[in-house]
């Protein structure tokens, strides 16, 4: 009986640790998105080729992240959408950016992670069988 309790405790601690590690990893992508957005909003390029290379590299990074870790990509892109929306709200018409910036900003503004929760999914309960103790 004690062994079962110890196993249950260790299992629970393992799940909690894994959950915290995943959350900490996702917060990394939130912070990265905020930093990237700030850099993208303030960077000045010396020529159009440098800017094209920059945006192509950024798009490649995002595509690679999507393939390697979909959840991290969703967190990153949602945070980018928020950062770009906040910048647009603060900026109004006072900021000037390049056409490439506005093209990419349009993508961030309209990003959606396509997570649709239907009534059937949300309303579904999970039942777990447990032994009866008398």
Buried (B, 14 or more C-beta within 10 A) or exposed (E): EEEEEEEEEEEEEEEEEEEEEEEEEBEEBBEBBBEBBEEBBEEEBEEEEEBEEBBEEBEEEBEEBBEEBEEBBBBBBBBBBBBBBEBBEEEEEEEEBBEBBEEBBEBBEEBEEEEEEEEEEEEEEEEEEEEEEE
